[in-house]
Amino acid sequence: MLHGNSIRILTGNSHPELANAVAERLNVPLTPCVVKKFSNGEINVKIAESIREEDVFIIQSGCSDVNDNLMELLILISACKGASARRITAVIPCFPYARMDKKDKSRAPITAKLVANMLAVAGCDHVITMDLHASQIQGFFDFPVDNLYCEPLMISYIKRNIPGWQNGIIVSPDAGGAKRVTAIADKLGVDFALIHRQRASKSADAPEKVEVLVGNVRDKIAILVDDMIDTGRTLEIAAKSLKDHGATHVYALISHGLLSELKLSMIEELPIEQLVVTNTIPQKGHAEACSKLVTIDVGPTIAESIRRTHNGESISLLFGDWAEGVGF
């Protein structure tokens, strides 16, 4: 029987496939627990084994039924705290409410900060997440947060699977992703571009937007890079704009494939060769419905970060020069 500050891995119902893959890679069995709902919707958690004085990692992603998954995570953390776990780490591959990271208009909530407070109150000691929508979310916490990066996996995918990538150009679909694409472009030794959306006229009443492409993509392979896709509208606009400006091929590499409001048939019709996402969100059903969808496995990265955290080793070494470049 495991005992005495060993790794214990628990999971809710958000992404059991990823949790199983991580546990298998670490050669650590998943700690059996039951997470189910009562008839009125309340969530019930039962942990079947002792976790007293153990190093507990709870893998739960913010996907699909995000509110249920968040409540499952909070209740699991509280249960582990009450069961005298030595340390509780929430492994959240896709952080919920990450897009609500600032007060962008009057009376708007900063919900990402609320989530951080809820995790702290539940008893969380540490968070491991991937590609936060905004890096300042790390500052919402009063305990350590490790933000892992998908970009090294993307660079590896580009080199191995995109023919002629040396004649490529890395493109951000909006100005907010400029730092991300410039870092990737520098690592690959290629150019970068970005698409800037602005009002068609200077009038504040003008609702229509126009796309301004900053950079030359003519006769090049355009590789769109972003952190999240949900409705697919941004991807649609960017892909068509790149084709109109003479790009020979268009690929899209995106960290979190939410795809909650996206008709996958639309992807088939877009002028892109592939839509590459990671499995921070379950993609099995999506991949079966769309031939252009490709999934990159983040399981090994998460497993290694768990091992390093447990052993007190540096996580930034996982990313080498990349970590130095972005201030890990």
DOBA-444228 format. One record per residue (C-alpha): residue in one letter; y, z, x. Coordinates in steps of 0.5 Angstrom, whole numbers, plus 500, padded with zeros to 3 digits. Each point is the difference from the previous one (the first is absolute). Last residue first. Layout:
% residues N
AYZX;...
***
This chain:
% residues 328
F563467518;G506497502;V500493498;G499497507;E496506503;A495500494;W499492501;D499501508;G493504499;F499500492;L494505500;L503504506;S505502495;I495505497;S500504506;E494505500;G499507496;N493499499;H500500492;T506495501;R497496504;R494499496;I504499494;S504495503;E494496503;A497500492;I507498498;T500494505;P492498499;G501500492;V506495500;D496494498;I504494499;T499496494;V501493498;L502497494;K501492499;S493500496;C503504495;A496504494;E494503505;A506502505;H503504494;G494503498;K499503507;Q507501502;P500508499;I507502503;T501502508;N495494500;T505496504;V503493498;V500493502;L502495495;Q498493503;E502493500;I506500496;P503495495;L499505494;E495497495;E495505502;I504506500;M502498493;S493501498;L500507503;K505502494;L504505503;E502507497;S496505503;L499496507;L501506504;G498496506;H503505506;S501497507;I502493498;L498494505;A502493496;Y499494503;V504493499;H498493503;T504495503;A507503499;G505495498;H506504496;D497498493;K494503503;L503507502;S504500494;K494500495;A496505504;A506505500;I501499492;E493501499;L499506505;T506503497;R497499493;G493503501;T500506495;D498505505;I500498507;M501505506;D502501507;D502493502;V499494505;L500493498;I497495506;A503493500;I497495504;K505495503;D502493498;R507503498;V501508500;N507500503;G503507499;V504504494;L497497494;V505501494;E497501493;V505500494;K501505495;E502500492;P503506497;A508498501;D504505497;A502503507;S503493501;K499498508;S496494498;A492499500;R499507501;Q496501507;R493500502;H498500507;I494497503;L498502507;A498496506;F496502507;D499496506;V493501504;G498504506;L494503496;K503508502;D507498499;A498496493;I497506498;A506505501;T505495497;V496500494;R500507499;K507501502;A502495495;G496503494;G506502496;A504493500;D495497496;P494495500;S499502507;V497494504;I496499507;I500493503;G494496502;N499495505;Q496505504;W496501494;G497494500;P494502496;I501506497;N493505500;R499503507;K508501502;I503501493;Y494505499;S501504506;I508500499;M499502493;L495506502;P506502505;E504500494;C497505495;Y503506503;L498507499;N506505498;D498507502;V503505496;P501508503;F503505496;D507501497;F499494496;F506495497;G501498507;Q494495500;I503497494;Q505497505;S495495502;A501496494;H494496497;L496504504;D495496504;M494505499;T499507499;I497506503;V503507497;H500507503;D499507497;C499499493;G501506496;A501498492;V508502502;A500495506;L497494496;M505501494;N506500505;A498494503;V498497493;L507502498;K503497506;A497493499;T503501493;I507499502;P503500493;A505495497;R506503497;S505495503;K497495504;D496499506;K498507501;K495499506;D493500501;M497498493;R496494503;A495505503;Y498503493;P493501502;F498499508;C495495501;P495502505;I501507498;V496505504;A502507498;T498505506;I498507498;R499505506;R496506500;A497500493;S500506496;A497498494;G506501496;K504495505;C494495499;A501501492;S507499501;I499494504;L495497495;I505501494;L506497504;L496494502;E497499493;M507500497;L502495505;N494495497;D502502493;N507498501;V498494504;D495497495;S500493504;C501503508;G503506503;S494501505;Q496506501;I496502506;I500508501;F499502507;V498508501;D499503506;E495506498;E502507500;R496501493;I498493498;S494503496;E496494496;A500498493;I508499499;K502499493;V506497497;N502499493;I505496498;E504500493;G499494495;N499504494;S492498500;F500503507;K501496506;K495499506;V501502507;V493503503;C499501507;P495499506;T503500507;L499493502;P495500506;V503500507;N498494505;L507498501;R499493498;E496502494;A505505498;V506495500;A495494497;N499505494;A507502499;L502493500;E495498495;P502507496;H507497499;S504504494;N494504497;G501506505;T498501507;L498506504;I498499508;R499507504;I501500507;S497506504;N504506500;G494505500;H494498496;L496493498;M493502498;
***
